[in-house]
Amino acid sequence: MSGEKPGLDDGEKTVISGGSPASSAAAEGKGDSSDAPTLLMPGRDAKSGEGSTSPAEDATRILERKEPETVVLHRGKADESAAAATRMLKPGPGSDAAGGESKSPATNVSVPHGSLPAAPPATSVSVPAAPIMQVPGPRTGQSATPSSARTAGSAANRDELPKTGDFIKERFELVEELGRGGMGAVFRARDIRKMEALDPDPFVAIKFISGSLIGFERAFVALQREAKNAQSLNHPNIVKVFDFDRDGALVYLTMEVVEGVPLHTRMRAAATNPMTAEERKHLTHGMLAGMSYAHLRDLSHADLKPSNMMIDRNGDLKILDFGIARRREYDTVFDADDLFALTIDYASPEMLNRQRPTPADDVYALGCIIYSMHAGAHPFNHVRADIARSDNMRPERPTSLTRVQWQALKKALAFTREQRFADAAEFQRAFEAPDWRKIGGIAAAVLSLLLVVAWFAADPIQSWRTVSGLDADQAASLERSLKDGSEYLAGGYAEDAVYAFAEALSLDSHNAAGRSGAKSALSTMRQKMSSADYRKYLESQLGEERNPQWLKDLVGSELARLK
């Protein structure tokens, strides 16, 4: 598959939303955990919240975990006396494999009980007779008309979602339920207006918003405004939202249909069918590009997770659920004390603290998703971010990440907004920056070789520039480079340690920790260079046409000195 975008078999299930497809469980494999990495992290046990020193769950068990459900946090103001009482918001029946019951305790969120405003009464709608028109039935080819079928809006109340076969606004026939979760349900629907216009593709996806959301004060106005924001997004990696409307008590979004599988299904299947490097790269680029586009237009998603992303038949990634995106300037909409949705495992500490969502919170969620794609496990073992922060949990570096990618990913996973990238565009630039040590084939090995030889021939650090004073940013960079160098050296990544300490010494050439660390790392590299097999590898690379003659001569000379 190298060099080509990963595609999907034609037989894959058609799905569209963060809710699960009906057959997703059958598509998910359970793999052998023998080769999966085990993350050893201090902190609370994911079930009990108690302190634990035992190893975390292995990656295969983690990926078999059901995708945590989106929960809706809302607080009414009518009954302040009930503020102390709480109830638990849990996924309803029919939740998908990714949105069902989670093993993480944080999936259940406590909210004040008894203070929700009363639901509005169901609206009765008089439906005029529709024009006589034969519409093929969803599966058996039978005919139906809007007037002869159940019209969902007239019969529904705010707690009742429609069913397959219902008609919405005398226009959309619900053909198939694609998913159901805490935010509502999604259907594949046939658009009668498109059929009248002889459109060869008359299908749309309709997402019905949960009654518990719509019954909340101001929610309808808020959702309408934010859906309008989402309509302005036109990007190949974002599912297009067409319209926001209501039919009686039913409130819904119409959007494009995506043929493919959810990202979380593909990630679980990776236990037995691993993702290739090219596939991970392509999917990562898609999610970063789509979110960069949205953030540059002041829109935050605020509920990013693998089940809110689709892989279409071309292997391209599509981001879902922008129908409730947040625009920063609307201070009165989705107030942190009123209403917002999040998924615990991917929510930043600020979101868990009910602060207003920002692009930096999307960056945290993206970091969790990208890490999971590379490591096969959640970076914090599905422990909620505020607990992971208090327990000082640190994810281990996946072996598939370059040093440049790992530096960017660690920053994205920081526990404070100030330490994270401000938006996805910054994250993308850092994550996709070229690793100059890998350019030219043997550039990294050559430079490491020259550093080793130079170190033991003289002390090159004495000639590096000395900075008489460091500002706050430089001091922070120095501290970060020293920390990275120590971690790389302890983990056996001597080459990465060399460059981290070199960065530190370029800021302060007399830094004792930097000089000591660089010397230790270079000593380790010298041992590696003394290997006959490694020298043979370098020599085999010298004949490549892409390497200039001066480089071949220089490397050949230095290799001769090591023999």
Stockholm file with secondary structure:
# STOCKHOLM 1.0

chainA/1-563         MSGEKPGLDDGEKTVISGGSPASSAAAEGKGDSSDAPTLLMPGRDAKSGEGSTSPAEDATRILERKEPETVVLHRGKADESAAAATRMLKPGPGSDAAGGESKSPATNVSVPHGSLPAAPPATSVSVPAAPIMQVPGPRTGQSATPSSARTAGSAANRDELPKTGDFIKERFELVEELGRGGMGAVFRARDIRKMEALDPDPFVAIKFISGSLIGFERAFVALQREAKNAQSLNHPNIVKVFDFDRDGALVYLTMEVVEGVPLHTRMRAAATNPMTAEERKHLTHGMLAGMSYAHLRDLSHADLKPSNMMIDRNGDLKILDFGIARRREYDTVFDADDLFALTIDYASPEMLNRQRPTPADDVYALGCIIYSMHAGAHPFNHVRADIARSDNMRPERPTSLTRVQWQALKKALAFTREQRFADAAEFQRAFEAPDWRKIGGIAAAVLSLLLVVAWFAADPIQSWRTVSGLDADQAASLERSLKDGSEYLAGGYAEDAVYAFAEALSLDSHNAAGRSGAKSALSTMRQKMSSADYRKYLESQLGEERNPQWLKDLVGSELARLK
#=GR chainA/1-563 SS CTTSCCCCCTTSCBCCSSSCCTTHHHHCCCCCCTTSCBCCCCEECTTTCCEECSCCCBHHHHHHSCCCCEEEEECCSSCGGGTTCEEEECCCTTCCTTTSCCSSGGGSEEEESSCSCCCCCCCCCCCCCCCCCCEECSSSCCEECTTTSCBHHHHCCTTCCCCTTCEETTTEEEEEEEEEETTEEEEEEEEHHHHHTTCSCCEEEEEEECHHHHTSTTHHHHHHHHHHHHHTCCCTTBCCEEEEEEETTEEEEEECCCBEEEHHHHHHHTTTSCCCHHHHHHHHHHHHHHHHHHHTTTEECSCCCGGGEEEETTSCEEECCGGGCEETTCTTSSCTTTEEEEEGGGCCHHHHTTCCCCHHHHHHHHHHHHHHHHHSSCTTTTCCHHHHHHTTCCCCCCTTSCHHHHHHHHHHTCSSTTTSCSSHHHHHHHHTSCCGGGTTSSHHHHHHHHHHHHHHHSCGGGGSCCCSCCCHHHHHHHHHHHHHHHHHHHTTCHHHHHHHHHHHHHHCTTCHHHHHHHHHHHHHHHHHHTCHHHHHHHHHHTTCTTSCHHHHHHHHHHHHHHC
#=GC SS_cons         CTTSCCCCCTTSCBCCSSSCCTTHHHHCCCCCCTTSCBCCCCEECTTTCCEECSCCCBHHHHHHSCCCCEEEEECCSSCGGGTTCEEEECCCTTCCTTTSCCSSGGGSEEEESSCSCCCCCCCCCCCCCCCCCCEECSSSCCEECTTTSCBHHHHCCTTCCCCTTCEETTTEEEEEEEEEETTEEEEEEEEHHHHHTTCSCCEEEEEEECHHHHTSTTHHHHHHHHHHHHHTCCCTTBCCEEEEEEETTEEEEEECCCBEEEHHHHHHHTTTSCCCHHHHHHHHHHHHHHHHHHHTTTEECSCCCGGGEEEETTSCEEECCGGGCEETTCTTSSCTTTEEEEEGGGCCHHHHTTCCCCHHHHHHHHHHHHHHHHHSSCTTTTCCHHHHHHTTCCCCCCTTSCHHHHHHHHHHTCSSTTTSCSSHHHHHHHHTSCCGGGTTSSHHHHHHHHHHHHHHHSCGGGGSCCCSCCCHHHHHHHHHHHHHHHHHHHTTCHHHHHHHHHHHHHHCTTCHHHHHHHHHHHHHHHHHHTCHHHHHHHHHHTTCTTSCHHHHHHHHHHHHHHC
//
